[in-house]
């Protein structure tokens, strides 16, 4: 959910009353045309807002919490759960630790693959799902289930939906913003070593089960990609 241009203009006059739009964009490291287009449309993206906040040395979470739809963001910020942390661990790291333990050299991993990864959003949703998360999210937001599924399949989730999903699941309201890459771990209250600590704390059995689940999910995605590619090839062949 973007913020209204009017609210953004009032906010930016408070933080930089003497700066022009050009000054604002230089400080934020964004193109002037990008902000201008958003202002004309009446909606300023959350990513733009956060860039401006960082450019002026403001806490991004505190800045976003000043806007409608996000006013509970700061007080709803807490540490991520172990399930959330593990959802952001790549299957490559899981397999690497599994092999290391099998060879007797598994003292723990510290340098994990950066995230968000390919399946960050979907994995996070599944990790926090109380059982009917998609249904509740669809009902509360008014977005059709198929549109929500399309976002998850594409590895995307709008800021508004990410925060609403956190509200429904009862987890930190900043978690979804971290998972989608809008906030850094430090900004969103995620421990820098949290993912590695959660992974290394797993027993051998739990690690094997986690690897099984991740490989199963990866296999389904690859099969779907192959099917889509074969379908597209057949269409082009039929077209001559």
C-alpha positions, 0 to 999 in steps of 0.5 A: 500500500502506497502513501498518499501524495498529500501526506508525503508532501506534508511529511517531507516539508516537516523533515526538509522544509527548505529543500526542493524536490530535486534536493530531496531526490539527491539526498534519497538517491532516486530519480526526480522523474520517479518521484514526480510521476508518483506525485502526479498519480497521487501515490508515493511508493513505500520504497520511495518514502523509505529511501527519502527517510534514509537519505535524511538519516531518519529511522525508516520504520519510524518514518513509515509509522507516521502514515495511514495503514502503518501507524502500529508498525513501530509498537508491533515490532518484535524479534522474528520467530525461528520459523521466520528465520529458517524460511529465509535460509536457502536450500543451498545452505541447508544442504551444505550444513547437512553434508558437513555434519555427515562428514563430521565437519559440521560445526555450524555455518556463519556465511549464509546465502543473502536473502531475500532469496527466490522463494522468500515471500512464499516461504515466509507466508507458509512459515507464519500461516496459522492455517487460513492466512491467505483467506483472511488476507484476501478478506481483509484486503479485498484482494482476490485470492487468485491475485494474491496467489499471483503475487506469491508465485512471482515472489512479490507482496505489496507492503500493505499486504506484508504488514497485514499478513504479519498482523493476522499471524501475530508476528513482528509487523516489520517481518514482511518488509524485511522479507520483501527487501524493503527493510534491512535486517537491522532496520526491521529488528532481525538479528544479523546472525539470526538465520545462521543461529536458527539453522545451526540449532536444528537437530540432524533429524529436523535438518533432514526434514527441512531439506526434504521439504525444501527440495520437494518445493523446489522440484514442484517449481522446476516441474512447473517451469518445464511445463510452462516452457514446453507449452510456450514452445508448442504454441510457437511451433503451432504458429509456425 
